[in-house]
Amino acid sequence: MLRPFLMIGAVVALVGCAYHTPPQSNIDNPLSRKWAWFSYLDGNDIRETCSQGSIDRYRLVYNAQYEKQVRAYELTGDGAGGAYFVARARSGKPDLSEIYLSDIFAPWRWQRSDDRLGVPGFEEFKTLLAESGFGEGAPQGKRLHSQDFYWIAAGCRDGVFHYDAWVDSQGDFAKIRFKGFLVSLDRTGLAFREAQPVPMQEKIDIGRRKGQDPPRYFILTVSGEGLGGLVNAF
């Protein structure tokens, strides 16, 4: 077993800040995820490859209070009308007592499942996403607090990039139609953490309960077809 402190080193210098289409970046790699997470949420890699003739591709991320649970769903067209489906999930803080030389990053890895959608399934997903408001324009100025429950969606459809976000505390979850579809295909084995009210004081206190400075929360803002301002990133 490898002691946790042995993992700290210069390896972080090898990881860039922008998330790109693999193999340049790999969200399954804990180091890439740590330093490119906000770019991943922004859909940077989807945006930079979205053009006339591009395959349809979507990313949806569910933030169920960042330090408690995060889920990510990727749907990538297969060129024949169907799609490849990947579900990822992580919950809570890693168990650092379970670090082994065979895989020192295991505690930080996603729980993952892969599936394949036929044409009807992929079309159903796109219909549900559109019924949720996706493609009608990103909600400018919407704030995404890491302690809140929210969904973001980035996608390329018919060569056009779109972005959207839904925050439970702002009443947006009533508009969502795609959740059940995604959860039904999720084989990660991690129970879905449902949204619940988050007292404002909990958002203010996060990270300060033990005197940490700066606070361990971040706030993202939707701007244009993506994310803009960032406050208190770790």
N, C-alpha and C positions, 0 to 999 in steps of 0.2 A: 504494500500500500504506500502511496506517495503522499507526503505531507502537503497540505494546501499551500503553504507559503512558498513551496518550490516552484509553483506555477507562475509566480510573479517574475517578470523579466522583460527583456527588450523586445519580445515578440510583438507587442502592441504597435511598435514602430513600423511593422510590416503591413499593417492594415490601413487602407484608405478610408476616407469619410463618406464617399459617395457609393451607393449601391448600384452595380451594373449587372447586366445579364451574365449568368455563369458562362464560362468559368472565371471571368474577371472577379466576380463576387459570388459568395455562396452563403445564403442565410442559414444553412444547416451547420455552418462553422461558427461556434460560439464567439470567436474573435471578430469575424466579419459582422456578426449580428450586433455585437456591442457597439462598434464604432460606425456602423452604417445603418442603424435602426431607423433613424429619422428619414434618411433618404429612401429606405425601403417602404416606410409608411407613405412617403410622398409619391411613390410609384415611379421614381426616376428612371429605372431600367425599362419599364414599359413605355413611358413617354418617349424615350430616346430612340426606340425601335418602331414606334407607331407611325406608319405612313401608308399611302395608297398601296393596296395589295398585301398588307401585313395580315397575319392570322389574328383572329380574335383572341384576346388574352385578358384575364381579369385577376385581380387580387383583392381579397376582402380580409380585413383584420379586425378582430374583436378584442377590445381592451376591457377586461373585467377587473379594474383596478390593477395597474401595471405590475405591482410587486406581488399580486395574488394569482392572477391568471391572464394569459394572452393566448389567443388562437389566431391562426392565419390559414386562409384557404386560397389556393391557386388553381385556376382553370385555364388551360391552354389548348387552343384549337388543334386538332390532329390533322387538319387539311382535308378531311373527308366529311366534315359537318359535326363530328363528335368532339370530345375533349378529354385531355388528361386531367385528372383531379388529384390534388395533393392537399391533405389536411395536416396541420401542425398544431401542437399545443404544449404549453408549459404552465406549471403551477407553482407558486410560492418560491421560496429561496432554495437553492440547491443544497443537498445533503453532502457536505464536504468530508464527511467521514467515509464516504464510499468513493474514494479515488484510487484507481489502480493503474499500474504501469501500462496495461494493455489498452487503456483508453482514459487518459487523464482528464479529458473534457466531458466525460459521460454525464456528470451531474448538471451540466449546463445545456445538454442537447435537448432538442424538441422530442416529444413523442409524436410519431409520424405515421400516416397511413396513405396509401396510394390506391387509386381506383381509375376506372375508365367510364366515360359517359358516351352513350350513343347519341345520335342526332336528336331524338325526342327529348332526352334528358338535358342536353346542352341548350336546346331551344326553350325548354321550360325554365331553366335557370335565367336565361337572358330576359324572358318575359317577366318573371318575378322581380328581377332587378330593375327593369324599366318601370314596373308598377310601384316600386319603392321610391321613384323619383330620379333614378340614375339617368344621366344624359340631359337633364333639364337645366344644368348649370350648377357649378359648385356653390355651396352656401357661404358667400363671402363674409369673412370676419368671425365665423363660428369658432369658438374656443374649445379645445380638447384638453381637459385636465387629466393627468395620469391617474388620479385617484377616482375618476369617474368611470362610468360604463358607456362605451361608445363603439360604433362601427365606422370604419373608413372603407371606401371602395375606389380602386383605380383600375381603369380598363381601356383597352383599345378595341373599338368595334367599327368595322368597315373602314379602317384606316384613320379613325378620329379618336383622340384621347379624351376621356372624361374622368371627372373626379367628384366624389360626394362624401358626406359624413353625416352621421346621425348620433345624437347625444341623448341618452335616456333622461337626464335631468332637465333637458330642454323640451321634452315632450315629443321627441322625434321617433321613438321606437314604435309608436302606433302606426307609422307609415311603412314599416319594414315588412316585406313579404317573402324575402329570401331565406330568412333564418332557419325555418323548419327544413327546407330543402338541403341546406348545407349540413345541418346537424345530423340529418338522416344518413348522410354519406360518411360521416366522421367515424373512423375506426381507430382513433388514437388511444382509446381506453381511458381518457381523462374526462370525468363528468363535466358537463357544461355548467359554468357558474352563471346563474341567472342574475339579471340586474336587480338592484335593490337601492333604496334611497341612501344617499351619502350626505350626512350632515356637513354643512359648510365648515364647521369647526374641525372636522376630520381632515378636510383638505388643507386647512391652515396649519394644523398640528403635525402633519406627516413629516417625519424626519427630525422634528424638533423635540419629540418626546424624550429622547435620550441626549439632548443637547447637541445634536449633529449640526454642522454648519458647513456648507449651505444645506438647505432642506432637500430631502430626496424626493422631489417631484418635478414634473415638467409640464408646461402648458404650450400646446401647439395651436396655431391659428390658420384656418383655411384662407388661402389667398390665390386668386387666379384659379387655374385648374390644378391645384396642389396645395402644399403647405407653405406658410410664410414664417411669421415670427415664432421664436422659440424662447421660452423663459425657464431658467433654472434646470438646464439639461444635466441631470446628475450632479 
